[in-house]
């Protein structure tokens, strides 16, 4: 095998935690792993992403003790880092609205392949930002941060999400740089067809907590929205109130989580879509009972998979603890690689990193005793 072929077969797991970040390197076989880290030890890293357009640039969304919320950039796979000259920050008050301050950047998304220096960021409280120079300088994007209607949708769950409301799941249609989605917890799912000049709520069919009005966008609480790589006209969503699928150009979500086992339910945070099969997706349910313990149901963790677009679901827990495992998985902390037989990965609230090399049939713990894991992403260095 040539050096170039070996390099193209490399894979890295990007693990962001409450106390730093780690990189786990392997090759196409996924048999052995090399750990690089910690990076930013002691700092909160909400998201760590490798730019697929160059295979070298890393962005880290950090909340530091002395610098506050900021972005770090590396162009050499983490050997050195540089802080953003101008991280995401809200502008002055407009339209008679109170000024906001970014508590932390929560989400990072590389721009379209035709826009190699563009990145998007979502913050807490909800804000949408864009960089056009590879992540060094950020500015508010579109009009949503200061729009009175959007600000109304932002505010209703200001105290509802444990570490603050969030704008997340920023998606760029791979076919069209002007076609964008984002989601808010709370505040629903939104779509732009004109590069952010306008956004439209996309919440039809989504349920809300009993007793609230589903026609009020502010009550909608999507946890994660994922677009199918093999079929960009299909999206899946894990919501505060169930699992959903959307077929474009339709605008109505179908709740497919009703088909989950009733004793497990369809409440959770992450949802991951198969890179080659738009009928296959995986979720990690959590206990969504009235007291919301946010643990694996009954202390029995498992990944659930569908291979028919949500008509049926299968439990996969081989290798996981059979009992007394009270962790769960956050919305960014589950990912899939793009190998022929897909590898799955997730990180837990108790600092364990798990992997499966056979699409979830068998699980193995790759690392223990990390800090609480906030996100897990897969990257392909080159």
C-alpha positions as CSV (number, residue, x, y, z in Angstrom):
1,X,0.0,0.0,0.0
2,X,1.4,3.4,-1.0
3,X,1.9,6.2,1.5
4,X,-0.9,8.2,-0.2
5,X,-3.3,5.3,0.1
6,X,-2.4,4.9,3.8
7,X,-3.0,8.5,4.5
8,X,-6.4,8.5,2.7
9,X,-7.4,5.6,4.9
10,X,-6.8,7.4,8.1
11,X,-9.6,8.3,10.4
12,X,-9.8,10.4,13.5
13,X,-12.3,10.7,16.3
14,X,-12.6,14.2,17.7
15,X,-13.8,14.1,21.3
16,X,-14.8,17.3,23.1
17,X,-15.3,17.2,26.8
18,X,-16.1,19.3,29.8
19,X,-12.3,19.5,30.6
20,X,-10.5,19.4,27.2
21,X,-10.4,17.6,23.9
22,X,-8.8,14.4,22.6
23,X,-8.1,13.0,19.2
24,X,-8.2,9.2,18.5
25,X,-6.4,8.2,15.3
26,X,-6.7,4.9,13.4
27,X,-6.6,3.6,9.9
28,X,-9.2,2.0,7.6
29,X,-9.0,-1.3,9.6
30,X,-10.0,0.4,12.8
31,X,-8.1,-2.2,14.8
32,X,-5.7,-0.1,16.7
33,X,-6.0,3.5,18.0
34,X,-3.5,6.2,18.9
35,X,-4.6,8.9,21.4
36,X,-3.5,12.5,21.0
37,X,-4.4,14.7,24.0
38,X,-5.5,16.3,26.1
39,X,-5.8,19.6,24.3
40,X,-7.1,22.6,26.2
41,X,-7.0,20.6,29.5
42,X,-9.5,22.1,32.0
43,X,-11.4,24.1,29.4
44,X,-14.9,23.4,28.3
45,X,-14.9,22.3,24.6
46,X,-18.4,22.1,23.3
47,X,-17.6,21.0,19.7
48,X,-14.5,20.0,17.8
49,X,-14.7,19.6,14.0
50,X,-12.3,18.7,11.2
51,X,-12.9,20.5,7.9
52,X,-13.7,17.9,5.3
53,X,-12.7,20.3,2.6
54,X,-9.0,20.2,3.4
55,X,-8.6,17.4,6.0
56,X,-6.2,19.6,8.1
57,X,-8.1,22.4,9.7
58,X,-9.7,21.9,13.1
59,X,-12.0,24.3,14.8
60,X,-12.7,24.0,18.6
61,X,-15.6,25.9,20.3
62,X,-14.3,26.6,23.7
63,X,-15.4,28.3,26.9
64,X,-12.3,29.2,28.9
65,X,-11.9,30.5,32.4
66,X,-9.9,33.6,31.4
67,X,-10.8,34.2,27.8
68,X,-14.5,33.4,28.0
69,X,-16.3,32.0,25.0
70,X,-14.0,31.7,21.9
71,X,-12.9,29.7,18.9
72,X,-9.6,28.0,18.4
73,X,-8.2,27.0,15.0
74,X,-5.5,24.6,14.0
75,X,-4.2,24.0,10.5
76,X,-2.0,21.1,11.4
77,X,-4.4,18.6,13.1
78,X,-3.9,20.1,16.5
79,X,-0.1,20.4,16.7
80,X,-0.6,24.2,17.2
81,X,-3.6,26.3,17.9
82,X,-4.5,30.0,17.3
83,X,-7.4,31.8,18.9
84,X,-9.9,33.5,16.7
85,X,-9.3,37.3,16.3
86,X,-13.0,37.9,16.5
87,X,-15.1,35.1,18.0
88,X,-18.9,35.0,17.7
89,X,-20.4,38.0,19.6
90,X,-23.8,39.7,19.4
91,X,-24.0,43.2,18.2
92,X,-25.5,46.2,20.1
93,X,-29.2,46.2,20.9
94,X,-31.5,47.0,18.0
95,X,-35.3,47.2,17.5
96,X,-35.7,48.1,21.1
97,X,-34.5,44.6,22.2
98,X,-32.1,44.1,25.0
99,X,-28.5,43.3,24.1
100,X,-27.4,39.7,24.4
101,X,-24.0,38.2,25.3
102,X,-22.7,34.8,24.0
103,X,-22.3,32.4,26.9
104,X,-20.7,29.8,24.6
105,X,-20.4,28.7,21.0
106,X,-22.2,25.3,20.9
107,X,-22.2,24.2,17.3
108,X,-19.7,24.4,14.3
109,X,-20.5,23.5,10.7
110,X,-18.1,23.8,7.7
111,X,-19.6,25.7,4.7
112,X,-20.3,24.3,1.3
113,X,-17.5,22.7,-0.7
114,X,-17.7,25.7,-3.1
115,X,-17.0,28.1,-0.2
116,X,-13.8,26.7,1.2
117,X,-13.2,29.4,3.9
118,X,-16.8,29.6,5.2
119,X,-17.9,28.2,8.5
120,X,-21.2,28.6,10.5
121,X,-21.6,28.7,14.3
122,X,-24.5,28.4,16.6
123,X,-24.4,29.8,20.1
124,X,-26.1,29.8,23.5
125,X,-28.2,31.9,23.9
126,X,-29.5,31.3,20.4
127,X,-27.4,33.1,17.7
128,X,-26.3,32.3,14.2
129,X,-22.8,33.4,13.0
130,X,-20.6,33.0,10.0
131,X,-16.9,33.2,9.2
132,X,-15.5,33.8,5.7
133,X,-11.9,33.4,6.6
134,X,-11.6,29.9,7.9
135,X,-12.9,30.6,11.4
136,X,-10.7,33.5,12.5
137,X,-13.2,36.3,12.3
138,X,-17.0,35.8,13.0
139,X,-20.0,38.1,12.4
140,X,-23.7,37.7,13.0
141,X,-25.3,35.9,10.0
142,X,-28.6,36.6,8.5
143,X,-31.2,38.7,10.4
144,X,-32.3,36.1,12.9
145,X,-30.2,37.3,16.0
146,X,-32.0,40.6,16.1
147,X,-35.4,39.9,14.6
148,X,-38.2,40.6,17.1
149,X,-40.1,37.4,16.0
150,X,-37.0,35.2,16.4
151,X,-36.1,36.8,19.7
152,X,-39.6,36.0,20.9
153,X,-39.1,32.4,19.9
154,X,-35.7,32.3,21.6
155,X,-36.9,33.5,25.0
156,X,-39.5,31.0,26.2
157,X,-37.1,28.3,27.3
158,X,-34.4,30.6,28.6
159,X,-34.3,28.7,31.8
160,X,-35.5,25.3,30.5
161,X,-32.4,23.8,29.0
162,X,-29.9,22.9,31.8
163,X,-26.9,24.8,30.4
164,X,-28.8,27.3,28.4
165,X,-30.8,27.5,25.1
166,X,-28.9,26.7,21.9
167,X,-28.9,27.1,18.2
168,X,-27.6,23.9,16.7
169,X,-27.9,21.4,13.8
170,X,-26.7,23.9,11.2
171,X,-26.9,22.1,7.9
172,X,-25.7,23.1,4.4
173,X,-27.3,21.2,1.5
174,X,-24.4,19.6,-0.3
175,X,-26.1,20.4,-3.6
176,X,-26.7,24.1,-3.0
177,X,-24.8,26.5,-0.7
178,X,-27.9,28.7,-0.6
179,X,-30.0,26.0,1.0
180,X,-29.6,26.0,4.8
181,X,-31.2,24.6,7.9
182,X,-30.8,25.2,11.6
183,X,-32.6,24.1,14.8
184,X,-33.1,25.7,18.1
185,X,-33.7,24.4,21.6
186,X,-36.1,25.9,21.9
187,X,-37.5,27.6,18.9
188,X,-38.0,24.9,16.2
189,X,-36.4,24.0,12.9
190,X,-35.9,26.7,10.2
191,X,-35.0,26.7,6.5
192,X,-33.5,29.2,4.1
193,X,-33.5,28.8,0.3
194,X,-31.8,32.1,-0.4
195,X,-28.5,31.9,1.5
196,X,-29.9,33.3,4.8
197,X,-31.7,36.3,3.4
198,X,-34.9,34.7,4.8
199,X,-35.7,31.7,7.0
200,X,-39.0,29.9,7.4
201,X,-40.1,27.7,10.3
202,X,-40.3,24.0,9.5
203,X,-42.3,22.6,12.4
204,X,-45.5,21.0,11.0
205,X,-46.1,17.6,12.5
206,X,-43.8,18.2,15.4
207,X,-45.3,17.7,18.8
208,X,-44.7,19.8,21.9
209,X,-45.0,19.1,25.7
210,X,-48.5,18.4,26.7
211,X,-50.5,21.5,27.5
212,X,-48.5,23.8,25.2
213,X,-49.6,25.1,21.8
214,X,-47.8,23.4,18.8
215,X,-48.6,26.4,16.6
216,X,-46.3,28.5,18.7
217,X,-42.8,28.0,17.3
218,X,-41.2,28.8,20.7
219,X,-42.5,25.6,22.3
220,X,-40.8,23.3,19.8
221,X,-37.6,21.7,21.1
222,X,-35.6,19.8,18.5
223,X,-32.6,18.1,20.0
224,X,-30.8,17.1,16.8
225,X,-31.5,17.3,13.1
226,X,-29.6,15.2,10.6
227,X,-29.6,15.2,6.8
228,X,-29.1,11.9,4.9
229,X,-25.8,12.0,3.1
230,X,-27.1,9.6,0.4
231,X,-30.4,11.4,0.0
232,X,-30.4,15.1,1.0
233,X,-34.2,15.3,0.5
234,X,-34.7,13.2,3.7
235,X,-34.0,14.5,7.2
236,X,-34.3,12.8,10.6
237,X,-34.8,14.5,13.9
238,X,-34.5,13.5,17.5
239,X,-36.8,15.8,19.5
240,X,-37.7,16.5,23.1
241,X,-41.0,15.0,22.0
242,X,-40.1,12.0,19.8
243,X,-38.2,10.9,16.7
244,X,-39.3,12.3,13.3
245,X,-38.6,11.9,9.6
246,X,-39.2,14.6,6.9
247,X,-39.4,14.0,3.1
248,X,-38.7,17.1,1.0
249,X,-40.2,19.0,-0.6
250,X,-42.8,18.1,1.9
251,X,-43.0,20.3,5.0
252,X,-44.6,17.9,7.5
253,X,-42.6,15.8,9.9
254,X,-43.8,12.2,10.6
255,X,-43.3,10.9,14.1
256,X,-41.5,7.5,13.6
257,X,-40.6,7.1,17.2
258,X,-44.0,5.7,18.0
259,X,-42.7,2.4,16.8
260,X,-40.0,2.2,19.5
261,X,-40.7,-0.2,22.4
262,X,-43.1,1.5,24.7
263,X,-41.0,0.8,27.8
264,X,-38.1,2.6,26.2
265,X,-39.9,5.5,24.4
266,X,-38.5,7.8,21.8
267,X,-36.9,10.5,23.9
268,X,-33.2,11.2,23.5
269,X,-30.6,13.6,22.2
270,X,-28.5,12.2,19.3
271,X,-29.6,10.8,15.9
272,X,-27.1,9.5,13.4
273,X,-27.9,8.6,9.7
274,X,-26.2,5.9,7.7
275,X,-23.8,7.5,5.1
276,X,-24.9,5.2,2.3
277,X,-28.5,4.1,3.2
278,X,-31.2,6.7,3.9
279,X,-33.4,4.1,5.5
280,X,-30.9,3.4,8.3
281,X,-30.5,5.6,11.4
282,X,-29.4,5.2,15.0
283,X,-30.6,6.8,18.2
284,X,-29.6,6.5,21.9
285,X,-32.8,6.7,24.0
286,X,-32.8,8.1,27.5
287,X,-35.2,8.1,30.3
288,X,-37.8,10.7,29.4
289,X,-40.2,10.2,32.3
290,X,-41.8,13.0,34.1
291,X,-38.9,13.6,36.4
292,X,-36.5,13.6,33.4
293,X,-33.5,11.8,35.0
294,X,-31.6,12.0,31.7
295,X,-30.1,8.5,32.1
296,X,-30.3,5.3,30.1
297,X,-33.8,3.8,30.7
298,X,-33.6,1.5,33.7
299,X,-29.8,1.7,33.7
300,X,-29.7,-0.5,30.6
301,X,-28.0,1.5,27.8
302,X,-28.5,0.6,24.2
303,X,-28.4,2.0,20.7
304,X,-31.6,1.5,18.6
305,X,-31.4,1.2,14.9
306,X,-34.0,1.4,12.1
307,X,-33.4,0.0,8.6
308,X,-36.7,0.9,7.1
309,X,-37.0,4.6,7.7
310,X,-38.5,4.2,11.2
311,X,-41.1,1.5,10.6
312,X,-39.3,-0.8,13.0
313,X,-36.5,-0.5,15.5
314,X,-33.9,-3.0,16.8
315,X,-32.0,-2.9,20.1
316,X,-28.2,-3.2,19.9
317,X,-26.4,-3.5,23.3
318,X,-23.9,-6.4,22.9
319,X,-20.8,-5.4,24.8
320,X,-22.5,-2.7,26.9
321,X,-23.2,-3.0,30.6
322,X,-26.3,-5.2,31.2
323,X,-27.3,-3.2,34.3
324,X,-26.5,-0.3,36.7
325,X,-25.2,2.0,33.9
326,X,-26.8,5.3,34.4
327,X,-25.2,7.4,31.8
328,X,-26.6,8.9,28.6
329,X,-25.3,10.5,25.4
330,X,-25.6,14.2,24.5
331,X,-26.8,15.5,21.1
332,X,-23.4,16.0,19.5
333,X,-21.8,12.9,21.1
334,X,-22.7,10.2,18.6
335,X,-21.2,9.8,15.1
336,X,-20.7,7.4,12.2
337,X,-17.8,7.0,9.8
338,X,-18.2,6.4,6.1
339,X,-16.5,3.0,5.7
340,X,-18.3,0.3,3.7
341,X,-19.3,-1.4,6.9
342,X,-20.1,1.7,9.0
343,X,-18.4,2.3,12.3
344,X,-20.4,4.0,15.0
345,X,-19.1,5.9,18.0
346,X,-20.5,7.6,21.0
347,X,-19.3,9.3,24.2
348,X,-21.1,9.2,27.5
349,X,-21.9,11.6,30.3
350,X,-19.6,9.5,32.5
351,X,-16.6,9.9,30.2
352,X,-16.6,6.7,28.3
353,X,-15.9,6.5,24.6
354,X,-17.6,3.5,22.8
355,X,-17.1,2.1,19.3
356,X,-18.7,-0.4,17.0
357,X,-17.1,-1.6,13.8
358,X,-20.2,-3.5,12.5
359,X,-22.9,-0.9,12.4
360,X,-23.9,-1.3,16.1
361,X,-24.1,-5.1,16.3
362,X,-21.2,-5.3,18.8
363,X,-19.8,-2.6,21.1
364,X,-16.4,-2.1,22.7
365,X,-15.3,0.6,25.1
366,X,-12.4,2.5,23.5
367,X,-11.6,4.8,26.5
368,X,-12.7,5.3,30.1
369,X,-12.3,8.0,32.7
370,X,-12.4,11.0,30.4
371,X,-14.4,14.0,31.5
372,X,-18.0,14.3,30.6
373,X,-18.1,14.0,26.8
374,X,-19.9,16.8,25.0
375,X,-19.3,15.8,21.3
376,X,-17.9,13.1,19.1
377,X,-17.1,13.7,15.4
378,X,-15.4,11.7,12.7
379,X,-12.8,13.2,10.5
380,X,-10.6,12.0,7.6
381,X,-7.2,13.7,7.7
382,X,-5.1,14.2,4.6
